[in-house]
Amino acid sequence: MQENQQKHIIDTLFVIALFCLFALSAIFLITIGANIYGKTVNNMEDNFNSRTALAYITEKVRQSDNADSISAGTFQECPALVITSRIEDTEYLTYLYEYNGYIKEIMVRKGMTLDPAIGQDIIAVSDFSLTPINDHLMNCTIAIDEQQSYSLFISVHSGGLTNEK
């Protein structure tokens, strides 16, 4: 009987040890899965931010692609995409520029000067540059952080790029 009871204790300890091993394995797998999920979410967010910024700028160029309406210039010493439009005989300039870590947009009447902080925040970036390649092609580079930089070539179809404003 003593021997039978000892076998019972060993069986019970074996089941408990097996359960503990299973529980530790489950916790380990959950931890690994959570880390992978977190990294995936961060990568997707960075990808979304970069694509959104580039798509926004590209779409602004496409919707304003009229003769002599698009140029790479500056707004208060910030590199900017400058879009010229005319509304009821008044000329307006829309600037897309980087200021204090954000791509910003502002629309002003031609000749007005405003503080660059007033512009509407579009998306957080660490760097933004526009480089005209020729009369119909511009290189737009956006850095979301110090490690990730994205570059896009934007073609201007009608009229080409005008001189800096």
N, CA and C of each residue as an Amber inpcrd file, in Angstrom:
protein
   495
   0.8110000  -1.1870000   0.0000000   0.0000000   0.0000000   0.0000000
   0.8610000   1.2590000   0.0000000   1.9390000   1.2020000   0.7680000
   2.8830000   2.3150000   0.8280000   3.4660000   2.5870000  -0.5650000
   3.8070000   1.5240000  -1.2520000   4.3880000   1.6480000  -2.5920000
   3.3630000   2.2220000  -3.5690000   2.1320000   1.8480000  -3.4360000
   1.0490000   2.3210000  -4.2900000   0.8190000   3.8170000  -4.0750000
   0.8940000   4.2410000  -2.8230000   0.7030000   5.6550000  -2.4990000
   1.8730000   6.4900000  -3.0390000   3.0840000   5.9450000  -2.9970000
   4.2530000   6.6450000  -3.5150000   4.1470000   6.8050000  -5.0360000
   3.6220000   5.8040000  -5.7350000   3.4110000   5.9130000  -7.1770000
   2.3930000   7.0030000  -7.4880000   1.3890000   7.1140000  -6.6280000
   0.3790000   8.1600000  -6.7950000   0.9960000   9.5490000  -6.6680000
   1.8780000   9.7330000  -5.7070000   2.5440000  11.0210000  -5.5070000
   3.4300000  11.3420000  -6.7060000   4.1640000  10.3630000  -7.2080000
   5.0230000  10.5750000  -8.3780000   4.1720000  10.9070000  -9.6020000
   3.0680000  10.2270000  -9.7720000   2.1610000  10.5240000 -10.8880000
   1.6190000  11.9480000 -10.7760000   1.2330000  12.3400000  -9.5740000
   0.7020000  13.6860000  -9.3540000   1.7740000  14.7400000  -9.6300000
   2.9860000  14.5180000  -9.1230000   4.0800000  15.4590000  -9.3620000
   4.4030000  15.5510000 -10.8560000   4.3530000  14.4370000 -11.5490000
   4.6080000  14.4370000 -12.9880000   3.5550000  15.2690000 -13.7230000
   2.3020000  15.1160000 -13.3540000   1.2200000  15.8800000 -13.9870000
   1.3870000  17.3710000 -13.6870000   1.7340000  17.7140000 -12.4470000
   1.9340000  19.1200000 -12.0770000   3.1220000  19.7080000 -12.8470000
   4.2190000  18.9480000 -12.9400000   5.3950000  19.4120000 -13.6810000
   5.0550000  19.6000000 -15.1610000   4.2930000  18.6800000 -15.7140000
   3.8800000  18.7860000 -17.1110000   2.9940000  20.0180000 -17.3280000
   2.0910000  20.2680000 -16.3940000   1.2280000  21.4440000 -16.4680000
   2.0550000  22.7300000 -16.3830000   3.0220000  22.7840000 -15.4650000
   3.8920000  23.9630000 -15.3290000   4.6940000  24.1900000 -16.6080000
   5.1950000  23.1270000 -17.1960000   5.9350000  23.2350000 -18.4460000
   5.0390000  23.7830000 -19.5580000   3.8190000  23.2830000 -19.6200000
   2.8530000  23.7720000 -20.6030000   2.5500000  25.2540000 -20.3710000
   2.3330000  25.6490000 -19.1080000   2.0210000  27.0430000 -18.7810000
   3.1930000  27.9600000 -19.1480000   4.4120000  27.5640000 -18.8230000
   5.5840000  28.3700000 -19.1720000   5.7440000  28.4920000 -20.6860000
   5.5070000  27.4070000 -21.3990000   5.5860000  27.4480000 -22.8620000
   4.5410000  28.4030000 -23.4320000   3.3310000  28.3540000 -22.8880000
   2.2640000  29.2360000 -23.3550000   2.6150000  30.7000000 -23.0900000
   3.1300000  31.0040000 -21.9050000   3.5210000  32.3770000 -21.5700000
   4.6450000  32.8430000 -22.4890000   5.6080000  31.9770000 -22.7290000
   6.7250000  32.2970000 -23.6140000   6.2250000  32.6050000 -25.0270000
   5.3240000  31.7810000 -25.5500000   4.7810000  32.0100000 -26.8920000
   3.9550000  33.2910000 -26.9650000   3.1900000  33.5740000 -25.9230000
   2.3910000  34.8030000 -25.8960000   3.3060000  36.0250000 -25.8900000
   4.3860000  35.9640000 -25.1210000   5.3420000  37.0730000 -25.0670000
   5.9960000  37.2980000 -26.4260000   6.4170000  36.2350000 -27.0680000
   7.0240000  36.3540000 -28.4020000   6.0100000  36.9270000 -29.3920000
   4.7870000  36.4270000 -29.3550000   3.7390000  36.9210000 -30.2520000
   3.4420000  38.3950000 -30.0310000   3.4130000  38.8310000 -28.7720000
   3.1510000  40.2390000 -28.4710000   4.2790000  41.1260000 -28.9900000
   5.5220000  40.6810000 -28.8520000   6.6580000  41.4600000 -29.3690000
   6.6070000  41.5660000 -30.8900000   6.3090000  40.4720000 -31.5470000
   6.2080000  40.4830000 -33.0120000   5.0660000  41.3980000 -33.4510000
   3.9380000  41.3210000 -32.7620000   2.7960000  42.1720000 -33.0840000
   3.1550000  43.6500000 -32.9120000   3.8360000  43.9900000 -31.8250000
   4.2340000  45.3810000 -31.5850000   5.1470000  45.9050000 -32.6740000
   6.1260000  45.0970000 -33.0790000   7.0390000  45.5160000 -34.1460000
   6.2960000  45.6790000 -35.4680000   5.3590000  44.7820000 -35.7410000
   4.5760000  44.8650000 -36.9760000   3.7330000  46.1320000 -36.9970000
   3.1090000  46.4550000 -35.8780000   2.2950000  47.6720000 -35.7960000
   3.1610000  48.9080000 -36.0210000   4.3370000  48.9560000 -35.4080000
   5.2340000  50.1060000 -35.6010000   5.6770000  50.2300000 -37.0520000
   6.0230000  49.1130000 -37.6780000   6.4290000  49.1430000 -39.0890000
   5.2870000  49.5940000 -39.9890000   4.0780000  49.1070000 -39.7010000
   2.9220000  49.5080000 -40.5050000   2.6280000  50.9960000 -40.3330000
   2.7770000  51.5140000 -39.1250000   2.5380000  52.9340000 -38.8820000
   3.5600000  53.7940000 -39.6240000   4.8300000  53.4090000 -39.5700000
   5.8600000  54.1460000 -40.3090000   5.5980000  54.0980000 -41.8080000
   5.2260000  52.9300000 -42.3040000   4.9210000  52.7690000 -43.7230000
   3.7230000  53.6380000 -44.1120000   2.6920000  53.6390000 -43.2760000
   1.5030000  54.4510000 -43.5350000   1.8600000  55.9340000 -43.5690000
   2.6510000  56.3870000 -42.5880000   3.0200000  57.8020000 -42.5340000
   3.8060000  58.2280000 -43.7650000   4.7650000  57.4100000 -44.1680000
   5.5720000  57.7840000 -45.3340000   4.7320000  57.7770000 -46.6030000
   3.9220000  56.7540000 -46.7700000   3.0870000  56.6850000 -47.9700000
   2.0490000  57.8020000 -47.9880000   1.4820000  58.1160000 -46.8390000
   0.4870000  59.1760000 -46.7720000   1.1000000  60.5180000 -47.1380000
   2.2690000  60.8030000 -46.6020000   2.9280000  62.0770000 -46.9030000
   3.2530000  62.1820000 -48.3860000   3.8320000  61.1350000 -48.9480000
   4.1800000  61.1620000 -50.3710000   2.9320000  61.2160000 -51.2480000
   1.9030000  60.4560000 -50.8890000   0.6650000  60.4640000 -51.6720000
  -0.0200000  61.8300000 -51.5990000   0.0250000  62.4690000 -50.4410000
  -0.5890000  63.7840000 -50.2800000   0.0770000  64.8040000 -51.2020000
   1.4010000  64.8040000 -51.1970000   2.1360000  65.7520000 -52.0390000
   1.9020000  65.4540000 -53.5170000   1.9390000  64.1850000 -53.8800000
   1.6920000  63.8020000 -55.2740000   0.2970000  64.2280000 -55.7150000
  -0.6850000  64.0100000 -54.8710000  -2.0580000  64.3700000 -55.2220000
  -2.2230000  65.8790000 -55.3440000  -1.5600000  66.6340000 -54.4870000
  -1.6140000  68.0940000 -54.5960000  -1.0430000  68.5540000 -55.9390000
   0.0620000  67.9390000 -56.3590000   0.6550000  68.2900000 -57.6540000
  -0.2980000  67.9210000 -58.7800000  -0.8760000  66.7430000 -58.7150000
  -1.7680000  66.2910000 -59.7940000  -3.0200000  67.1420000 -59.8990000
  -3.6120000  67.5170000 -58.7760000  -4.8440000  68.2950000 -58.8480000
  -4.5760000  69.7320000 -59.2790000  -3.3540000  70.1990000 -59.1310000
  -3.0200000  71.5780000 -59.4970000  -2.1440000  71.6510000 -60.7340000
  -2.1040000  70.5940000 -61.5020000  -1.1890000  70.5080000 -62.6470000
  -1.7120000  71.3390000 -63.8180000  -1.6100000  72.6530000 -63.6760000
  -1.9720000  73.5950000 -64.7330000  -0.7110000  74.3240000 -65.1700000
  -0.7990000  75.0170000 -66.2800000   0.3640000  75.7400000 -66.7980000
   0.8800000  76.7480000 -65.7760000   2.1670000  76.7100000 -65.5090000
   2.8590000  77.6580000 -64.6260000   2.2680000  77.7360000 -63.2190000
   1.7940000  76.6330000 -62.6820000   1.1940000  76.7010000 -61.3500000
   1.9950000  75.9720000 -60.2770000   3.0040000  75.2050000 -60.6440000
   3.7350000  74.4040000 -59.6640000   5.2130000  74.7600000 -59.7100000
   5.7840000  74.9690000 -58.5180000   7.2190000  75.2380000 -58.4450000
   7.7790000  74.7200000 -57.1280000   9.0670000  74.5050000 -57.1160000
   9.7770000  74.1860000 -55.8800000  10.4230000  75.4820000 -55.4280000
  10.0360000  75.9630000 -54.2630000  10.5500000  77.2360000 -53.7760000
  10.7610000  77.2020000 -52.2830000  10.5600000  78.3410000 -51.6440000
  10.7030000  78.4180000 -50.1900000   9.5390000  79.1990000 -49.6030000
   9.2600000  78.9130000 -48.3510000   8.2920000  79.6820000 -47.5730000
   8.9650000  80.0280000 -46.2540000   9.2770000  81.2950000 -46.0720000
   9.9790000  81.7580000 -44.8750000  11.2270000  80.9170000 -44.6050000
  12.0340000  80.7320000 -45.6170000  13.3020000  80.0000000 -45.5700000
  13.1430000  78.4860000 -45.3980000  11.9400000  77.9650000 -45.5300000
  11.6980000  76.5200000 -45.4910000  11.5040000  76.0390000 -46.9280000
  12.1610000  74.9420000 -47.3300000  11.9040000  74.4050000 -48.6700000
  10.4180000  74.0790000 -48.8160000   9.8460000  74.4470000 -49.9540000
   8.4010000  74.2820000 -50.0960000   8.0090000  73.9520000 -51.5280000
   6.9040000  73.2250000 -51.6290000   6.2190000  73.0600000 -52.8990000
   5.2520000  74.2330000 -52.9800000   5.3380000  75.0010000 -54.0500000
   4.5120000  76.1960000 -54.1950000   3.5170000  75.9600000 -55.3260000
   2.2340000  76.0990000 -55.0050000   1.1670000  75.9130000 -55.9890000
   0.4400000  77.2450000 -56.1460000   0.4300000  77.7610000 -57.3600000
  -0.2170000  79.0380000 -57.6490000  -1.6160000  78.7700000 -58.1900000
  -2.5970000  79.4880000 -57.6410000  -3.9730000  79.3550000 -58.1340000
  -4.6030000  80.7450000 -58.2000000  -5.6230000  80.8630000 -59.0250000
  -6.3120000  82.1360000 -59.1950000  -7.7830000  81.9210000 -58.8430000
  -8.2610000  82.7610000 -57.9290000  -9.6640000  82.7150000 -57.5250000
 -10.2180000  84.1300000 -57.6540000 -11.1900000  84.3020000 -58.5450000
 -11.8300000  85.5990000 -58.7880000 -10.8050000  86.7220000 -58.9380000
  -9.9290000  86.6020000 -59.8870000  -8.9160000  87.6130000 -60.2280000
  -7.8950000  87.8790000 -59.1200000  -7.8430000  87.0490000 -58.1050000
  -6.8360000  87.1820000 -57.0510000  -5.9550000  85.9440000 -57.0800000
  -4.6480000  86.1710000 -57.0320000  -3.7100000  85.0590000 -57.0900000
  -3.3600000  84.6100000 -55.6690000  -3.4510000  83.2970000 -55.4520000
  -3.1290000  82.7050000 -54.1560000  -1.9910000  81.7070000 -54.3220000
  -1.2160000  81.5520000 -53.2590000  -0.1270000  80.5830000 -53.2350000
  -0.3870000  79.5810000 -52.1170000  -0.3320000  78.3050000 -52.4650000
  -0.4250000  77.2430000 -51.4690000   0.9780000  76.6940000 -51.2790000
   1.4270000  76.6810000 -50.0370000   2.7630000  76.1870000 -49.7170000
   2.6530000  74.8750000 -48.9420000   3.4220000  73.8880000 -49.3670000
   3.6230000  72.6540000 -48.6000000   5.0840000  72.6710000 -48.1720000
   5.3330000  72.6870000 -46.8750000   6.6900000  72.8590000 -46.3690000
   6.8630000  72.1070000 -45.0470000   8.1100000  71.9330000 -44.6370000
   8.3990000  71.2840000 -43.3540000   8.7890000  72.3550000 -42.3470000
   8.1450000  72.3040000 -41.1720000   8.4550000  73.2490000 -40.1070000
   8.2190000  72.5690000 -38.7650000   9.2170000  72.6110000 -37.9080000
   9.1340000  72.0240000 -36.5560000   8.6700000  70.5730000 -36.5620000
   9.1860000  69.7830000 -37.4850000   8.8970000  68.3530000 -37.4870000
   7.5900000  67.9530000 -38.1440000   6.9510000  68.8500000 -38.8660000
   5.6920000  68.5280000 -39.5480000   5.7270000  69.0590000 -40.9710000
   5.1120000  68.3120000 -41.8770000   4.7970000  68.8970000 -43.1760000
   3.5570000  69.7300000 -42.9270000   3.6220000  70.9800000 -43.3390000
   2.5150000  71.9030000 -43.1140000   2.0140000  72.4250000 -44.4540000
   0.7820000  72.9010000 -44.4390000   0.1840000  73.4910000 -45.6360000
  -0.4580000  74.8120000 -45.2510000  -0.2500000  75.7910000 -46.1080000
  -0.8860000  77.0880000 -45.8880000  -1.2040000  77.7050000 -47.2490000
  -2.3350000  78.3880000 -47.3270000  -2.7320000  79.0840000 -48.5530000
  -2.8120000  80.5680000 -48.2240000  -2.0660000  81.3830000 -48.9780000
  -2.0260000  82.8210000 -48.7170000  -2.2020000  83.5840000 -50.0230000
  -2.6680000  84.8140000 -49.8920000  -2.7460000  85.6850000 -51.0520000
  -1.3260000  86.0440000 -51.4550000  -1.0830000  86.1170000 -52.7430000
   0.2620000  86.4190000 -53.2390000   0.7310000  87.7520000 -52.6650000
   1.9570000  87.7510000 -52.1450000   2.5300000  88.9540000 -51.5650000
   2.4260000  89.0080000 -50.0490000   1.5640000  88.2070000 -49.4430000
   1.4380000  88.1870000 -47.9810000   2.5650000  87.3670000 -47.3750000
   2.9930000  87.7640000 -46.1980000   3.9800000  86.9740000 -45.4650000
   3.3860000  86.6090000 -44.1110000   3.4610000  85.3410000 -43.7900000
   2.9430000  84.8400000 -42.5190000   4.0100000  84.0020000 -41.8350000
   3.8210000  83.7910000 -40.5570000   4.7150000  82.9320000 -39.7870000
   4.4910000  81.4790000 -40.2090000   5.5590000  80.7080000 -40.4550000
   5.3760000  79.3180000 -40.8900000   4.6870000  78.4290000 -39.8550000
   4.6710000  78.8360000 -38.5990000   4.0090000  78.0330000 -37.5620000
   2.4950000  78.0230000 -37.7390000   1.9570000  78.9750000 -38.4850000
   0.5060000  79.0850000 -38.6670000  -0.0510000  77.9780000 -39.5500000
   0.7690000  77.4000000 -40.4130000   0.2980000  76.3830000 -41.3510000
  -0.3430000  75.1840000 -40.6670000  -1.2180000  74.5250000 -41.3940000
  -1.9180000  73.3300000 -40.9020000  -0.9780000  72.1320000 -40.9000000
  -0.8510000  71.4610000 -39.7480000  -0.0270000  70.2520000 -39.6700000
  -0.6530000  69.1530000 -40.5160000   0.1630000  68.5360000 -41.3760000
  -0.3130000  67.4360000 -42.2090000   0.1550000  66.1090000 -41.6370000
   1.4690000  65.9550000 -41.4760000   2.0110000  64.7010000 -40.9520000
   3.4000000  64.9640000 -40.3740000   3.7500000  64.2040000 -39.3410000
   5.0520000  64.3730000 -38.6870000   6.1680000  63.7900000 -39.5560000
   7.2160000  64.5790000 -39.7680000   8.4010000  64.1440000 -40.5180000
   9.6330000  64.7430000 -39.8480000  10.7930000  64.1810000 -40.1550000
  12.0200000  64.7850000 -39.6320000  12.7420000  65.5940000 -40.7060000
  12.4310000  65.3440000 -41.9770000  13.0560000  66.1100000 -43.0550000
  12.1760000  66.0600000 -44.2980000  12.2360000  67.1270000 -45.0850000
  11.4470000  67.2370000 -46.3080000  12.2420000  68.0760000 -47.2930000
  12.4140000  67.5670000 -48.5000000  13.1260000  68.3550000 -49.5090000
  12.5180000  68.1120000 -50.8840000  12.5700000  69.1430000 -51.6970000
  12.1080000  69.0900000 -53.0870000  13.2540000  69.5340000 -53.9750000
  13.5530000  68.7300000 -54.9790000  14.6370000  69.0580000 -55.8960000
  14.1280000  68.9620000 -57.3270000  14.0590000  70.0930000 -58.0420000
  13.6800000  70.0120000 -59.4540000  14.7740000  69.2920000 -60.2440000
  14.3920000  68.2960000 -61.0230000  15.3360000  67.5570000 -61.8610000
  15.4330000  68.2270000 -63.2290000  14.2730000  68.5320000 -63.8040000
  14.2050000  69.2970000 -65.0500000  12.8710000  70.0380000 -65.0530000
  12.4480000  70.5540000 -66.2010000  11.2220000  71.3530000 -66.2500000
   9.9520000  70.5590000 -65.9570000  10.0140000  69.2500000 -66.0430000
   8.8090000  68.4480000 -65.8480000   8.9540000  67.3740000 -64.7720000
  10.0430000  67.3810000 -64.0210000  10.2770000  66.3240000 -63.0390000
  10.8640000  66.9030000 -61.7580000  10.3140000  66.4430000 -60.6270000
  10.7500000  66.9070000 -59.3220000  10.9750000  65.6990000 -58.4170000
  12.0250000  65.7370000 -57.6020000  12.2960000  64.6840000 -56.6290000
  11.8580000  65.1770000 -55.2600000  10.9850000  64.4210000 -54.6230000
  10.5000000  64.7380000 -53.2830000  11.0610000  63.6920000 -52.3240000
  11.7610000  64.1390000 -51.2840000  12.3290000  63.2290000 -50.2930000
  11.7540000  63.5680000 -48.9290000  11.2630000  62.5350000 -48.2500000
  10.6810000  62.6940000 -46.9200000  11.3470000  61.7040000 -45.9860000
  11.7680000  62.1870000 -44.8280000  12.3160000  61.3090000 -43.7920000
  11.3380000  61.3140000 -42.6250000  10.8230000  60.1350000 -42.3050000
   9.8970000  60.0110000 -41.1840000  10.6690000  60.0860000 -39.8710000
  11.8250000  59.4740000 -39.8260000  12.7380000  59.5760000 -38.6940000
  14.1620000  59.5570000 -39.2350000  15.1420000  59.5150000 -38.3550000
  16.5350000  59.5890000 -38.7970000  16.9690000  58.3540000 -39.5810000
  16.2370000  57.2500000 -39.4600000  16.6460000  56.0010000 -40.0960000
  15.9140000  55.7200000 -41.3970000  14.7440000  56.2950000 -41.5890000
  13.9380000  55.9770000 -42.7660000  13.7100000  57.2160000 -43.6200000
  14.1530000  57.1370000 -44.8590000  13.9670000  58.2210000 -45.8060000
  13.3490000  57.6400000 -47.0770000  12.3590000  58.3430000 -47.6120000
  11.6680000  57.8830000 -48.8110000  11.7600000  58.9670000 -49.8740000
  11.9630000  58.5300000 -51.1040000  12.1110000  59.4640000 -52.2050000
  11.1160000  59.1060000 -53.3040000  10.5840000  60.1280000 -53.9570000
   9.5840000  59.9310000 -54.9950000   9.8230000  60.9600000 -56.0950000
   9.7140000  60.5310000 -57.3250000   9.8040000  61.4470000 -58.4580000
   8.3870000  61.7950000 -58.8930000   8.1160000  63.0910000 -58.9970000
   6.7910000  63.5720000 -59.3780000   6.9100000  64.2570000 -60.7320000
   6.0800000  63.8230000 -61.6660000   6.0880000  64.3960000 -63.0070000
   5.0020000  65.4590000 -63.1170000   5.3810000  66.6190000 -63.6270000
   4.4370000  67.7050000 -63.8790000   4.1410000  67.6770000 -65.3710000
   2.8780000  67.4580000 -65.7270000   2.5140000  67.2210000 -67.1240000
   2.2660000  68.4940000 -67.9240000   1.5420000  69.4430000 -67.3760000
   1.1860000  70.6180000 -68.1830000   2.0060000  71.8290000 -67.7550000
   2.7230000  72.3810000 -68.6800000   3.4460000  73.6150000 -68.4100000
   4.7830000  73.4500000 -67.7290000   4.9900000  72.3950000 -67.0180000
   6.2620000  72.1870000 -66.3360000   6.3830000  72.9960000 -65.0630000
   7.5340000  72.8760000 -64.4380000   7.8160000  73.6050000 -63.2060000
   8.1950000  75.0370000 -63.5370000   7.7420000  75.9590000 -62.7100000
   8.1390000  77.3500000 -62.8840000   9.3500000  77.6240000 -62.0050000
   9.9210000  78.8030000 -62.1440000  11.0690000  79.1760000 -61.3180000
  10.6470000  79.3260000 -59.8670000  11.6380000  79.3040000 -58.9590000
  11.3430000  79.4400000 -57.5260000  10.6410000  80.7520000 -57.2550000
   9.7320000  80.6910000 -56.2460000   9.0100000  81.9070000 -55.8400000
   9.3390000  82.2080000 -54.4160000
